[in-house]
Amino acid sequence: MSEKSEAQVIEDFGGEIKLYSDGSVVRGDDSAFSSIFPEPDTFNFKHVEYKDVVMGEEIGLWARLYLPPETTSKAPILLYYHGGGFCVFSPATPVVHRACQMWAATLGALIVSVDYRLAPEHRLPCGYQDSIAALHWLQLQAVAAESADPWLRSHADFSRVFLAGDSAGGNIAHHVGLWAAGTKLEIEIKGVILMYPYFGGEERTSSEKFSSTVLSLEQSDVLWRLALPVGSNRDHPFSNPLIEEAAISAPDISPMLFVIAGRDILSDRQLQYCEFLKKRGKQIRVHVYDEEDHGFFFTKMEGQASVEALRGISDFMK
């Protein structure tokens, strides 16, 4: 990583992202995360075919498609948004890639792993806009069959689309789900899967006192400062789903599955939002894994909690 001497560092996310006082950004190579997301010893789904497709050539948006093995009938679609605090990772990040291979193989779903532009170069709502563009792209595949991607044309069931995401991707899936609830679509969104979604707020919660090697409170605060519009705080609607502007249309969203880690610093806020939705009669399922930390599906991809979470997702998609 090269350093800059002309301007001062005003935000530093673990040395991987440095934001300077002149607005420029210097990025690392994500190597700092290799110890958090180790390579599983026995994980092997190389039989799952995948390929990259262009969704938005003008701004370089793309997606990685995963075809479930031995597909004999139309498969549900999992439109997946990766985590990373809106600031790091992509569909090509090894741990994201491995997870999508696993989901395609075990869920029997056609996975569309979505790229979106990252903050702080592209602050929110850019990530939401790119993710909605991916949904538009998927709809175009359904209505223009003659020009659709061959995998989607042959194997996708556009009447069974699920939005999904982990951490910041869960936040994105939530916001895309809210947008879709008020929009006439040619495809049918059956549900929204939120894996430890990245929500925040100015008022501190008890769970934010937890010790975490995956996402500390200090790291979370830095990521929000990098991702939110300049001058905003964590009570912005992009961050806090419980403030009036964000919550007003929440009851119209598709049925939701929450996967929550009990030792996650974000768990209190996630559970508060679940209670908010329950009181309004919303169709939600909440699966809490008491002893797990934020990102457990990726840090312990072969662990018991991850296997159980995947089983719950499979049941939700039936």
Order of alpha helices (4+ residues) and beta strands (2+ residues): beta-beta-beta-beta-beta-beta-alpha-beta-alpha-alpha-beta-alpha-beta-alpha-alpha-beta-alpha-beta-alpha-alpha
